[in-house]
């Protein structure tokens, strides 16, 4: 047939004994997929909240993604650098820490995004790049220039890479509702979803809700509208006061005012960011029309940014960082801007759990995780959860 393009023959790796060859075969299979749909073999995954006891399980994501970068706090950074396997060391990026809650995420991930965006440039000399980037390039199953995007997730998130293929690679991805709503904040959750006695996750904020200990999956699904805050973005015109009250405590730490200020500074963001780094920021006035006067809040333990937007994402992360905006406010606001006002986005609203959800120990994690595209939080201290994740990630 005229114009027919045959599918490339994929190399057989059964019994070849080389995990790298198997990963390259999977990457080639992903390369022949529709360019608009996500191919895990072309996605770089950033795993935040690195823990050494989690790594033996989460390292299996490397079989499916183009490469892994681990975001590591200073106390665990030496341990990460000392991890080696048959391919040498792993890519460890130091997590910037500051006294302001959540802001280190903005700075650290912003720097990673800018480095990954620059790594695709033919003028970039990777031999002079940061150590984690050189390690990523060495371990990757393909060239970093072929990456379609970057997926950030907490290390205790479970993601089924095969199910990501239904998602658009050229859109941003965000999670659905997963922050405690007003009913959760002010009263006890439904009886079937009892709250664990509260622990102050963010020091100094009196309205932080307790974690949910989920004992009834059906009740959690049925009660999502009541438990989770569903409104996401608010504008100053007429709704700012109501929006700020409804979103508490996620607009805590003065993030409502700071987020609004950052949104107004999009008009001159290039000049502002130019003070803090030598390379010219990627932003221009186009983003201001979407973001000015708008602030968002949302569950941000997982999100995806197409590579074509990685530089702009990094610049915006730094803009919100310098304004000291809490990350559960900054990241949703940035994704809203980059998606053209949430028009070009994929919402992973079928993801099990929430920011603060734990499974009741009597529930077998496999009964939950096996039906999900993604889930949070997965307790990798539980041998049943580790066994399921290992089996799931070793398939395919």
C-alpha positions as CSV (number, residue, x, y, z in Angstrom):
1,X,0.0,0.0,0.0
2,X,1.4,3.4,-0.9
3,X,2.6,5.4,2.0
4,X,2.6,2.3,4.3
5,X,5.3,2.5,7.0
6,X,6.2,-0.9,8.3
7,X,6.7,-1.3,12.1
8,X,10.4,-1.8,12.9
9,X,11.5,-5.2,14.0
10,X,12.1,-5.2,17.7
11,X,15.2,-7.0,19.1
12,X,14.6,-10.1,21.1
13,X,16.0,-10.0,24.6
14,X,14.7,-13.2,26.1
15,X,17.5,-14.8,28.0
16,X,20.0,-12.2,26.8
17,X,21.0,-11.5,30.4
18,X,21.3,-7.7,30.0
19,X,18.7,-5.5,31.7
20,X,20.1,-2.5,29.7
21,X,19.4,-4.3,26.4
22,X,15.9,-5.1,27.5
23,X,15.3,-1.4,28.4
24,X,16.6,-0.3,25.0
25,X,14.2,-2.8,23.3
26,X,11.3,-1.3,25.3
27,X,12.4,2.2,24.4
28,X,12.4,1.3,20.7
29,X,8.9,-0.2,21.1
30,X,7.8,3.1,22.7
31,X,9.4,5.1,19.9
32,X,7.0,3.7,17.2
33,X,4.0,4.7,19.3
34,X,1.8,7.7,18.3
35,X,3.8,10.9,19.0
36,X,0.8,12.4,21.0
37,X,0.5,9.5,23.4
38,X,2.8,8.9,26.4
39,X,5.5,6.4,26.0
40,X,7.1,5.5,29.4
41,X,10.4,4.7,27.6
42,X,10.7,8.4,26.7
43,X,9.8,9.8,30.1
44,X,12.4,10.8,32.7
45,X,11.1,10.1,36.2
46,X,12.1,12.2,39.2
47,X,11.6,10.4,42.5
48,X,11.3,12.7,45.5
49,X,11.7,11.8,49.2
50,X,14.4,9.2,48.5
51,X,14.9,6.6,51.2
52,X,17.4,3.8,51.1
53,X,14.9,1.1,52.3
54,X,12.6,2.1,49.4
55,X,15.2,2.0,46.7
56,X,15.4,-1.8,46.1
57,X,11.7,-1.7,45.0
58,X,11.5,1.6,43.2
59,X,14.7,1.0,41.2
60,X,12.5,-1.3,39.1
61,X,10.9,1.8,37.5
62,X,14.2,2.1,35.5
63,X,13.0,-0.9,33.5
64,X,10.2,1.2,32.1
65,X,11.3,4.9,32.0
66,X,14.1,6.5,30.0
67,X,15.9,7.2,33.3
68,X,15.5,8.0,37.0
69,X,16.7,11.0,39.0
70,X,16.5,10.8,42.8
71,X,15.8,14.0,44.8
72,X,17.6,13.5,48.1
73,X,17.8,15.5,51.3
74,X,21.2,16.3,52.7
75,X,21.2,13.8,55.5
76,X,20.7,10.9,53.1
77,X,22.7,12.3,50.2
78,X,25.9,10.4,51.0
79,X,23.9,7.1,51.2
80,X,22.4,7.8,47.8
81,X,25.9,8.5,46.3
82,X,27.2,5.2,47.7
83,X,24.5,3.1,46.0
84,X,25.9,1.1,43.1
85,X,24.8,-1.8,40.9
86,X,25.9,-3.4,37.7
87,X,25.6,-0.1,35.9
88,X,27.6,1.9,38.5
89,X,26.2,4.7,40.7
90,X,22.7,6.2,40.5
91,X,21.6,9.8,39.7
92,X,21.2,11.7,43.0
93,X,20.2,15.4,43.1
94,X,20.5,17.2,46.4
95,X,17.3,18.6,47.7
96,X,17.6,22.2,48.7
97,X,16.5,22.9,52.2
98,X,15.3,26.2,53.7
99,X,13.4,27.2,56.8
100,X,10.2,28.0,54.8
101,X,8.0,24.9,54.4
102,X,7.9,23.3,51.0
103,X,9.9,25.9,49.1
104,X,13.0,23.6,48.7
105,X,10.9,21.5,46.3
106,X,10.5,24.5,44.0
107,X,14.1,25.4,43.9
108,X,15.5,21.8,43.5
109,X,13.0,20.6,40.9
110,X,13.2,23.9,39.0
111,X,17.0,23.5,38.7
112,X,16.6,19.9,37.5
113,X,14.0,20.9,34.9
114,X,16.3,23.7,33.6
115,X,19.2,21.2,33.3
116,X,17.1,18.6,31.5
117,X,15.8,21.2,29.1
118,X,19.4,22.3,28.3
119,X,20.6,18.7,27.9
120,X,18.7,18.5,24.7
121,X,20.6,21.4,23.2
122,X,23.3,20.4,20.6
123,X,25.5,23.1,22.2
124,X,25.3,21.6,25.6
125,X,28.6,19.8,26.6
126,X,27.3,17.0,28.9
127,X,30.8,16.4,30.2
128,X,30.6,19.7,32.0
129,X,27.1,19.2,33.3
130,X,26.2,18.4,37.0
131,X,27.2,14.9,38.2
132,X,23.6,13.6,38.5
133,X,23.0,14.6,34.8
134,X,26.1,12.8,33.6
135,X,25.0,9.7,35.6
136,X,21.5,9.9,34.2
137,X,22.8,10.1,30.6
138,X,25.1,7.1,31.2
139,X,22.3,4.9,32.7
140,X,19.5,6.0,30.4
141,X,18.0,3.5,27.9
142,X,18.3,6.1,25.1
143,X,19.5,9.6,24.4
144,X,18.2,12.3,26.7
145,X,17.3,14.4,23.7
146,X,14.6,11.9,22.9
147,X,12.7,12.5,26.2
148,X,9.1,13.5,25.8
149,X,8.7,14.9,29.3
150,X,9.5,14.6,33.0
151,X,7.3,12.9,35.6
152,X,7.8,13.8,39.2
153,X,6.4,11.6,41.9
154,X,7.0,10.9,45.5
155,X,8.9,7.7,46.2
156,X,5.9,6.2,48.0
157,X,3.7,6.7,45.0
158,X,2.8,3.6,42.9
159,X,2.5,4.2,39.2
160,X,1.6,1.6,36.6
161,X,3.8,2.6,33.6
162,X,1.8,0.6,31.1
163,X,-1.4,2.5,31.9
164,X,0.3,5.8,31.3
165,X,0.1,5.1,27.5
166,X,-3.4,6.4,27.4
167,X,-2.2,9.9,28.4
168,X,-1.1,12.6,26.1
169,X,2.6,13.3,26.2
170,X,2.2,16.9,24.9
171,X,-0.1,17.9,27.8
172,X,0.7,18.6,31.4
173,X,-0.6,16.0,33.9
174,X,-1.9,16.7,37.3
175,X,-3.7,14.8,40.1
176,X,-7.4,15.2,40.8
177,X,-8.8,16.2,44.2
178,X,-6.7,15.0,47.1
179,X,-6.4,17.8,49.6
180,X,-8.6,17.8,52.7
181,X,-11.8,19.7,52.2
182,X,-13.6,21.9,54.7
183,X,-15.6,18.9,56.1
184,X,-12.4,17.0,56.8
185,X,-10.7,20.1,58.4
186,X,-13.6,21.0,60.7
187,X,-15.1,17.7,61.7
188,X,-14.4,14.0,62.0
189,X,-14.4,12.0,58.7
190,X,-17.2,9.4,58.0
191,X,-17.1,6.4,60.3
192,X,-16.0,4.1,57.6
193,X,-12.9,6.2,56.9
194,X,-11.6,7.0,60.5
195,X,-8.9,9.5,61.0
196,X,-5.6,8.5,62.6
197,X,-4.8,10.8,65.6
198,X,-3.4,14.0,64.1
199,X,0.2,14.7,63.7
200,X,1.2,18.3,62.8
201,X,2.7,17.8,59.3
202,X,3.6,21.5,58.9
203,X,4.9,22.9,62.2
204,X,3.3,26.1,63.3
205,X,0.0,25.7,61.5
206,X,-2.9,24.9,63.8
207,X,-5.3,23.7,61.1
208,X,-3.3,20.9,59.5
209,X,-5.7,17.9,59.2
210,X,-4.8,14.4,60.4
211,X,-4.0,11.6,58.0
212,X,-6.8,9.4,56.8
213,X,-6.5,5.7,57.7
214,X,-8.6,4.1,54.9
215,X,-10.5,1.0,56.1
216,X,-13.4,1.0,53.6
217,X,-12.5,1.6,49.9
218,X,-16.1,2.0,48.8
219,X,-16.7,4.6,51.5
220,X,-13.6,6.5,50.4
221,X,-14.8,6.6,46.7
222,X,-18.4,7.6,47.7
223,X,-17.2,10.3,50.1
224,X,-14.6,12.0,47.9
225,X,-16.9,15.1,47.3
226,X,-17.3,15.5,51.0
227,X,-13.7,14.7,52.1
228,X,-11.7,16.5,49.4
229,X,-11.5,20.1,48.3
230,X,-12.6,20.1,44.7
231,X,-12.3,23.8,43.7
232,X,-8.7,24.4,42.4
233,X,-8.1,27.9,41.0
234,X,-9.4,31.2,42.2
235,X,-9.2,34.7,40.8
236,X,-9.1,38.0,42.7
237,X,-12.3,39.3,41.2
238,X,-15.0,38.7,43.8
239,X,-14.0,35.2,45.0
240,X,-10.6,35.7,46.6
241,X,-11.8,35.9,50.2
242,X,-14.1,32.9,49.9
243,X,-11.5,31.0,48.0
244,X,-8.8,31.7,50.5
245,X,-11.1,30.5,53.4
246,X,-12.2,27.4,51.5
247,X,-8.7,26.4,50.6
248,X,-7.2,26.6,54.1
249,X,-4.8,25.3,55.2
250,X,-3.3,24.9,51.7
251,X,-3.2,28.7,51.4
252,X,-1.4,28.9,54.7
253,X,2.0,30.3,55.2
254,X,0.7,33.5,53.6
255,X,0.7,31.7,50.2
256,X,-2.5,33.3,49.0
257,X,-1.0,36.8,49.1
258,X,2.4,35.6,47.9
259,X,0.9,33.5,45.1
260,X,-1.1,36.5,43.9
261,X,2.0,38.6,43.9
262,X,3.9,36.1,41.9
263,X,1.1,35.8,39.3
264,X,1.2,39.6,38.8
265,X,4.9,39.5,38.3
266,X,4.7,37.3,35.3
267,X,4.7,40.4,33.2
268,X,8.3,41.2,34.2
269,X,9.4,37.7,35.2
270,X,12.4,37.7,32.8
271,X,13.8,40.8,34.5
272,X,13.2,39.5,37.9
273,X,14.8,36.1,37.3
274,X,17.7,37.6,35.5
275,X,18.9,38.9,38.8
276,X,19.4,35.4,40.2
277,X,21.0,33.5,37.3
278,X,23.1,34.3,34.3
279,X,21.2,32.4,31.6
280,X,18.2,34.2,30.1
281,X,14.9,32.9,31.4
282,X,12.5,31.3,28.9
283,X,9.5,33.3,30.0
284,X,7.8,36.0,28.1
285,X,4.5,38.0,28.4
286,X,2.4,35.2,27.0
287,X,2.0,33.4,30.3
288,X,0.9,36.6,32.1
289,X,-2.5,36.7,30.3
290,X,-3.3,33.3,31.8
291,X,-1.8,33.6,35.2
292,X,-2.2,37.2,36.3
293,X,-4.5,37.5,39.3
294,X,-5.0,33.7,39.6
295,X,-3.8,31.4,42.3
296,X,-4.4,27.6,42.6
297,X,-3.9,24.9,45.2
298,X,-4.0,21.1,44.7
299,X,-2.6,17.7,45.4
300,X,1.0,17.9,44.0
301,X,2.7,14.6,44.9
302,X,2.8,13.6,41.2
303,X,2.8,15.7,38.0
304,X,4.1,15.6,34.5
305,X,5.6,18.3,32.3
306,X,6.3,17.9,28.6
307,X,9.9,18.6,27.6
308,X,8.9,21.5,25.4
309,X,7.7,23.3,28.6
310,X,10.5,22.1,30.9
311,X,12.5,25.4,30.7
312,X,9.4,27.6,31.3
313,X,8.4,25.3,34.2
314,X,11.8,25.7,35.8
315,X,11.8,29.4,35.4
316,X,8.3,29.7,37.0
317,X,9.3,27.4,39.8
318,X,12.1,29.8,40.6
319,X,9.8,32.8,40.3
320,X,7.4,31.3,42.9
321,X,10.4,30.2,45.0
322,X,11.7,33.7,45.3
323,X,8.2,34.8,46.5
324,X,8.2,32.0,49.1
325,X,5.0,30.3,47.9
326,X,4.1,27.0,49.4
327,X,4.6,24.2,46.9
328,X,1.0,22.9,47.1
329,X,0.0,26.3,45.8
330,X,3.0,27.1,43.5
331,X,3.0,23.8,41.5
332,X,-0.8,23.8,40.7
333,X,-0.6,27.5,39.7
334,X,2.3,26.9,37.4
335,X,0.6,23.9,35.8
336,X,-2.5,26.0,35.3
337,X,-0.5,28.6,33.5
338,X,1.5,26.3,31.3
339,X,-1.6,24.4,30.2
340,X,-3.2,27.6,28.9
341,X,-5.6,27.9,31.8
342,X,-6.0,24.2,32.3
343,X,-7.1,23.6,28.7
344,X,-4.2,21.4,27.7
345,X,-3.9,19.0,30.6
346,X,-4.6,15.4,31.6
347,X,-6.2,14.9,35.0
348,X,-5.3,11.7,36.8
349,X,-8.5,11.7,38.8
350,X,-8.7,7.9,39.1
351,X,-5.6,7.8,41.3
352,X,-6.3,6.1,44.6
353,X,-5.7,7.9,47.8
354,X,-4.8,11.5,48.6
355,X,-2.0,13.6,50.0
356,X,-2.5,12.2,53.5
357,X,-4.1,8.7,53.0
358,X,-2.8,5.4,54.4
359,X,-4.3,2.0,54.0
360,X,-5.5,0.3,57.1
361,X,-3.0,-2.5,57.8
362,X,-5.6,-5.2,57.6
363,X,-6.2,-4.4,53.9
364,X,-3.9,-6.3,51.4
365,X,-2.3,-3.6,49.3
366,X,-2.4,-5.8,46.2
367,X,-6.3,-5.7,46.3
368,X,-6.1,-1.9,45.9
369,X,-3.0,-1.3,43.8
370,X,-3.7,-3.9,41.2
371,X,-6.7,-2.0,39.9
372,X,-5.1,1.5,39.9
373,X,-3.2,3.6,37.4
374,X,-1.5,5.2,40.4
375,X,-1.9,5.2,44.2
376,X,-0.6,7.1,47.3
377,X,0.6,6.5,49.9
378,X,2.2,3.1,49.5
379,X,4.0,1.9,52.7
380,X,7.1,0.1,51.4
381,X,7.8,-1.1,54.9
382,X,5.0,-3.6,54.3
383,X,6.3,-6.8,52.7
384,X,3.0,-7.2,50.8
385,X,3.2,-3.8,49.2
386,X,6.9,-4.5,48.2
387,X,6.0,-7.9,46.7
388,X,3.1,-6.5,44.7
389,X,5.2,-3.6,43.3
390,X,8.1,-5.8,42.4
391,X,5.8,-8.2,40.6
392,X,4.0,-5.4,38.7
393,X,7.2,-3.6,37.7
394,X,8.9,-6.8,36.6
395,X,6.1,-7.5,34.1
396,X,6.3,-6.1,30.6
